[in-house]
Amino acid sequence: MLRRHVLQFAAGAAALAARPGMALALDYPTRPVHMIVDIPVGLAPDIIARLAAPQLSQRLGQQFVVENKPGAGGNIGAEYVVRAAPDGYTLLAMISGNAASAALYPNLDFNFVRDIAPIAFFGYTPFVVVVNPSVPVKTIPELIAYAKANPGRINLASPGVGTAPHLAFELFRMMTGVNIVHVPYRAPYMPDLLGGQVQLAFVSAPPVLAFLHSGKLRALAVTSAQRLEALPDVPTVADSVPGYDGSGWLGLGAPRGTPSAIVDKLNGAVNAILAEPAMKTRLIALGVQWTALTPGEFGKLIADASVKWAKVIKFANIKPE
């Protein structure tokens, strides 16, 4: 009996030696983990990273520290993670714009799809297509008809060239042929949208819910394939434009070469946290639509998004500011 136990232990040790990533994952993490957010504080990816970090700390026994490294359309933070050691201690809170970076910034020294190991999906971040009430439309078909009858009369505000809302709009323009003027803002554009200086925007749900309820803005549709739980009466763009899906998304990634056992351990922890009822309620309030994905499924989503947005960028001839 003793000899059999010794042999089993030896076999197990040999298996771990043959799979160093598995051995690392047994103890991981043994020191603080840094989660890099490549956009400013207060936006959805930052909020979700800060919601997840303390729960990951509790679940995995080490501190998860959120650091913001914004700039260059998210490329500063993304490159910082790409260049980090592939040991699971430097992670990236990813945004859908990262997948478009290769097409938007052709001179980058890294390729996001190739150089990032997908870990876990935080969820889709659909936009709400809203108009100032001065625009005489209440549906997407009416918007398309009005824009075609009044070319160049509608101005669309966005937080900047190449951002996810801008790309979602350009996909809409590509699929409908409307002539709507894009107006990128460096400062908040909501005052101008409420005042009617710009008439249209693709915006995340939380900042506009109060304006929709008060009638200061009108929701025409959401950009996701399914309706938002926060706005169940608002149809999707795809209801009128079949095949349209202009959602952004959020997720967690690591440098390429991070041991798969560590990736899988983090994936399981993140999915367990996001499945908790309290967290699901918070995600719905933030306008996030979550579903559990494996690292492989998330990797396919990223690769498909890269191809999709590259086509939109080429169609609209988008150049970074």
N, C-alpha and C positions, 0 to 999 in steps of 0.2 A: 504494500500500500504506500509506504514512504517513498519507495523507488519510483512508483507511478507519479506521485505528486511532484517529485523532483524533476522528472522528465517533462511533465506538463509545464512547470515553471520555466524550464530551460527552453521549451518550444515557444512559450509566450515571449520570453526575452528575445529570442532570435527573431521572432516576427516583428517586434518593436524595433529592433536594430535594423531590420530590412526596410522598415517604413519610418524614417526619422520624423516625418511630419506627424504621424500618429502619436509618437512619443512626446513631441512638443505639445500637441493638443491636449494630452492628459493633464498637464500642469498649467496650460495657458488660461488666463494671463498671470504672470508672476510680477508684473509691474504696471504702472498706469498706462492706459491706452489713450492715444490722442485722436480725436475725431475732427478732421479739418472740414470746415464749411467754407465753400469758395464764393459765397455772396455775403452781403452785409447782415448785421444783426437785425433780428425782428421779422425777417421774411420766412415763408413757410418752411423751407429746408432747415433753417436755423432753429425755428420753434420745435420742429419734430425731433431734431438731433438733441435738443436740450430736454425734451420730454423723455426720450429713450435713454439718454446717458445715465441718469441716476438708477434707472431700473436695470440696465446692463451691469452697472457697478454692483448692485445688490445681488444680481443673479450669478455673476461670474467672480465676485470677490475681489475685484480691483477697481480703482477709480477710472472712469471714462471721462476725459477732459475735452470739452468742446472749444475749438480755436477757430476764429474767423480769419481767413486769408483771402479777401475779395480782390477783384481787379482783373482787367483784360478779359471780360466776359467769362470769368470763372477759371481761366487758364492758369492764373498764378497758384491758386490752391490746388488745382488738379495736377500741375507739374510737380509741386512740392511733394505730393503723395506718390506720384509715379517714380520720383527719384529716391524715395525712402527705402529703407531695408524691407524686404518682403517677409516680415516676421510677425505680422498681425498687430503691431503696436502703433502703426500710423494708418488711419482709415480715412476715407473720403465720403462725406455726405454728398452724394451725387445729385445732379439735376439734369433734366432732359437736354438742356442746352449744351452739356458736355458732349453728348453724342453728335451734335452738329458742329463741333469745334473744328474738325478736320476740314470740312467744306468751307466753313466761314473764315478760318485762319489757316490758309494753305502752307504757311511758312513755319508752323509749329515744329519744335524739336521732338515731339512725341505724338503718338497716335492713340487717342483715348480708347478706342475699341480694342486695340491690340495690347495696350500697356496697363489696363486696369482689370483686376480680377473681380467679377461681380460677386457680391456676398448675399445681400438681401434687398427685397423690394419694400419701400415704405408706402408706395401707393401712387395712383394717378392724381394729378392736380388739374382738374378741368377748369376751364374759364367760362364765365358767363358773358354772353354777347349782350351788351347793354347800350341803350341809346338815350340821349336827352329827350324828354317828352316833346320838344319842339319838332322832332322828326316825325312826320305823320305815318309811322309804320308800327305794327304790333306783332308781326311775324317775320320769319326769315324770307319767305316768298315775297312779302311786301317790301322788305328791305332790298332784295335783289331787283325787283321791278322798279322801285323808286331810284335806286342808284343808277340803273341803266337809262332811266328817263331823264336823270339829272347828273350826267357824268361830271365828276370832279367837284360836286357840290357838298359831299359828305367828307368830313375829316375824321380820321381815326387816330386816337391817341395811344401811344405805347410807352413803356418805360425805357425804350432804346432799340436801336437797330440790332437785329439778330437775337433779341430776347425771345423767350418762349411765346409770349402773347403776340409779338410781331410775326413770328413764324406761323402761328396758328391762323392769323389773319391772312397771311400770304397764301397759305394752303387754301383758305376759303376763296380768295381772289382767283387763284389758279383754277379752282374747280367750278367757279360761277361766271368768271369773266367780267366782274363788276369793276367800275372805275371809281375807286375810293382813294382819297389822298392820305398817305401815312404821315403822321406828325410825331416824330420821336421826341421824348422829353428826357431831360436830365434831372429835373426837379419833379415833385409830385404833380400829376396832371388832373387830379380829381376836382380842384376848384374850377378849372376851365371846362371840364366835362359837365359839371353841375350848372355852370354859367352859360353853356351853349357855345363857347368859343370853339370847342371841338364837339362833335355830335355822337361819336361811336367809340366803343372800347371793348376789348376782350380782356376781362379782369377776373381775378380769383374771387370766389364768393364772399369770404368774410368781410372785406372792406366795403362791400356794396349792399349787404343785406338790409341795413337800416334805411338806405336811400331807396331801395326797391319797395320796402314796406310803406314808406312815407309818400311814394309817388314821385320823388325827385328824379328818379331814373326808372327806365322800363326795361325789363328783361325780355329778350326775344328768344333765346335758346341757350343751351349749354353745349360745350364743344366735345364732351365725352360721348362714347358710344351708348351709354345708359344715362338715364336721368340722375340728377343729384338728389341724395336723400334730404339735403338741406333745402332744396327747391323742387319738391316733387311735382308741382304743377307746370314747371317750365319744360318744354320739349327739347329734344336734341337738335342740333344742326342737321344731323344725319337723317332726321325725319323728313327733311325737305331736300337735302343734298346727299343722296345715297353714297355711302362709302366714306363720308367725311369723319375724321377723328383727329381733333386738334388738341388733345390733352397733353399737358406736361406730365412729368413723373419725378419721383424722388427715390433714392435708394442709398445703399451703403456698398462701398467698394474698397479694395486694397491694392497694393502694388502687384503687378504680374509676378508670379512665382511664389506667392504666399502659399504655404502648404494647404492642400485641400482639406485636411482634417481640421485645421483652424477655421477655414472658410465655412465648413459644414457646422462647426460648433457655434460660430457667430450667427449663421443663418437660423439655426434652431432657436437660439436665444432671442433673436429679433422677432421671429415669427410668433413665438410664445408671448412676448410682450405685447405685440400689436393685436393679438387675438383676445386679450383681456377686455372685458366689457367696458371698463372705465376708459381705456385707451381708445377703443373703437368709437366711443361717444365723442372723445376729443377730436379724433380724426374727422368724423362727420361734421363737427362744428367748424373745422378748418377747411371743409370742402374737399377732403381727401378721400378717395375710393381705394381701399386696400384689399388685396387678395394675397394669400401666401404663395410665393414662388420659390422654387429651388434655385441655387446659383446658376445652373444651366439654363433654366427657363428665363431668368432675369438677363443672362448674357445674350440670349436670342432677342429679347425685347430691345436691348441696347443696340445690337447690330442692325436690326430691322429699322430702328429709329434713325440710325446714322444714314442709312440708304435713303429713307423717306425724306428727311430734312435736307439732305444734299440735293435732291431733285427740286425741292421748293426754293432753296437758296439759288440754284442755277436759274430757275424760271424767273425769279424776281430780281436776279442780278444784284443780290445783297452783298454789300461790302462793309466790313467793320468800320466803325467810326474811329 
